[in-house]
């Protein structure tokens, strides 16, 4: 068994230089590394001394440090606004011990197909802040995920979320509460009296890894709730799934349509 070398940088510059080396990877909570094994690693960079565990709440946005855990983020948003989608999604993720270990940055970098973080971040139009040897850049979360190979050896320092109030609905397709979900569904909407002013819908765990349902959003946005027919809206929606432990791809496809219809129904009836 080869010897694994650990590094303990105290600055972002030192950490970034190490991570850009071949087969040297960052270690935040360590949960994904444990799952994937050590055979592809020559060294790990411990990020605990970089002061990336924080949440800053400004008027326009919330910034969350990459080393902040799921538990801390869920607690923050539950106190701020229990309706916030991250309060719902992250409090339901994994188990309590794992939520105390899984970090925001690590989950974004790994993007497991069962992620309870990415769907909400995509719907919220979140950004990822990345430190490089020459500059600090900010990219939309959708761009980061789509071009993951480009950012694979870059150091995530935080995420930035617009500070806006949304109504929200979150669904996880699982057999038990602690299972990895086969897919998850995020719905955000703003409602003024009976009119749906804005809506965002994202599914994670499908064959494309994630999809934003722009066509569905367009059918809902600007409509009065009483004129929205969930059955009609989902009739032409096609999202494909692979076979998973929860069931076949065809079963998951049908389950998704059922839950999408239920989510849209909630939009029409909730505040």
N, C-alpha and C positions, 0 to 999 in steps of 0.2 A: 504494500500500500504506500503510495507516494506521500511525502510530507507536504502538508498544506501550510503556506506562510500567511501570517496575519499582519496587517498594517494598521496603524493607529494615527492617521493624520490629524492635525489640529487646525488646519486651514482649508478653505475650499480649493485653493490653488494646488495644494499638495494632494488632496483627495482626487481632484480632477486628473492630475498627471498620472497618478497610480492607475485609475480606472481605465485610462486610454491604453494601457499596456495590454499585450496579448494574454488572455486567460486570467486576467485579474478583474474581479467584479466587486461591486459594492455589497455590503451586508447591512441591512437596516434591521428589520424584525427577525429575519432568518427563516421565515416559514416557507417561502418558495424554494430556497436552497435545500432545505431539509427534504422537501418533496421530490425535487429533481435529482438529488444526489451530487456527489463531489467530483465525479470523474472528469468533468470538463473544466475544473478550476485548478489553477496553480496557486492562487492567492486570493484572499478576501480583504476588503477594505472596511474596517469598522468606522461607521459614520457618527458614533455617539458623541464625539467631542466637537462637532461642527455647529452646535446650537441651532439645529433645524427642527426642534420640537417646540412649535409655537402656533398660536392662532391670533391674528390681528384683525379686529373688526373696525373697518372704516365706514364712512357714509356711503361710499360708492361700491365697495367690494369687501370681501373677506379673504384674507391671505392665510393659507395653512402651510406650515413648514412640512417638508418631505418626511421628517422623522416622527410626525404626529401620528398617533395610533387611531385605529377605527373607533375605539372606545371613547377617546378624548373628543374626537370630532362629533360622534353621535351625541355625547353628553352636552357639548357646546350648543349644538343646534336644537336639542330638546329643550334646553333652558331658554334659548333665544326665540324659537318658534317651533312648537311640536309638529306643525304642518310641513316644515321644511323636508324636502325629499331626502336629504342626507341623514336626517334624524330617523326616518323610516327605514331606509335601505341599510345603513351601517349598523343599526341596532339589531337588525335581523340577520346580519352576516355571521357565518361560522358559529363558534361557541365563545363564551365569555373569555376563557383563557387565550384563545386565538385572537379575538378582537383586541385584547390587551397587548398583543405582539405585532399584528399586521400593521404596517405603516402605509401612509398615503403614497409616498414616493415609490416604495417597493411594489405596491399593487399596480400602480400605473405602468412601471417599467416591465413588470411580468405580464400584465394583462391576461390572467387566466380566463378561460371561457366562461367561468361561473362568477365573474367579478360582480359584486354588488356596488361597486364604486363608479365604474365607467359609464354605465347608462345614465345615472343622474348627472354626472359631470358633462356628458355630451348634451343632455337636455338643457342644462344650465348655461351652456356656452362657456365653460370653464377654460382657463389658459394654464399652460405649464411653463414654469420659469426654469431655465436650464443654464447652468454655469459651464463655460468653456474656458480654455486657456487664454483666449483673446477677448471675450466679451460675455455678458449675460444676455440671453435672448428669451423672449416670451413667444410661445406658439400656441395656437388653439389646440385643445385636447384632441379634436378630430384629426388635425394634421399630424399630431404626434403619433397617434395610433396608426394612421394610414401609412406613415413613413417611418415606422418603428425601427427599421434597420439603420436608418440614417442617424438616429439618436441613441442607438443601443449602448454606445460607450460614452455617453454624456451623463453628467451629474444633474439630476433633478433636485432643485432646492426648495420649490414650493409650488402650490397651485393657487390660482386666483379665481374667485367666483363673484360675479356681479351680485350686489346686495339688493335683490329684488324679491318682492313677495309673490309667491305662487301658491295656488292650491295644488295638491299633489295626490297621486295614487301610485302605489308600488306593488307589484306582484312578483313572487318567486315561485317557479315551478319546481317543487321538490316532493319527495315522499315523506320526509320528516323535517322538522325545523332546522336541524343541524346539517342536513345534506348539502352538498354543492348543488346549486340550482341548475337544471337543464337549460333554462333560459330565464331572463327577467324582463319585466316590462315597466317602463317609466312613463307616466303621463303628468305633464304640468299644464296648468291653464289659469287664465285670468278672466274673471267674469264681472261685468258691470250690469247690475239689475238682471235682465234676462239674456243679455248678449255675451257671447264668448269673444272677448277681445283678442286673445292670443292663446295658442296651444302648441305644445311640443310633445312628440311621442317617439320614444326610442326603445328598440328591443336589442338585447345582448344575448349571445349564445346561439344565434342562427348560423347557417352555413357561411355567411359573409362576416361572421364574428359579431358585427353590429349593423343595425340599419336605423336610420332616421326616416320616419314615415311621412315624408313631406306631402305626398298626395292626400293622405288621410287628414293631415293638418289643414290643408287648403279647403277641404270639404266642411270643416268645422269652424274655422276662423271667420269671425264676422257674422255668424249665424245666431239667431235667437234659439235658446235651448229647446223650446217647444217644437221647433221645426226640424230638429236634428233626429234622424232615424238611425240608431246604431246598427241595426240589422242591414240597412241599405248601404251604409258606409263601409262595412267590413266585407261586403259580398265579393268585391273584386280584389281584395288584398291577397297578395301571394308572398309569403315568406317561407323559405325552405329551411328544414332542419335535418341534421344527421341523426342516425339512431343513437340513443343514449340509454343509460341505465333506467331512466324513468319510463322509457318507451321508444317505439319506433319513430322515425322521422315523420311519418304520416300522422301518427297519434299526436306528436308534439305540434305539428302544423295545425291540427284541429283544436287542440287545447289552447294554442296561442290565439286563434280567432275567437274562441269563446271568451277568453280573458280580455282581449282587446275590446270586444263588444261590451263587456261588463264595465270596463274602464271608461269607455265613451258614455255609457249610460250614467255613470257616476258624475261625469262632467255636466251632464244635462240637469242633474238633480241636486248636486252639492252646491255650496256657496261659491 
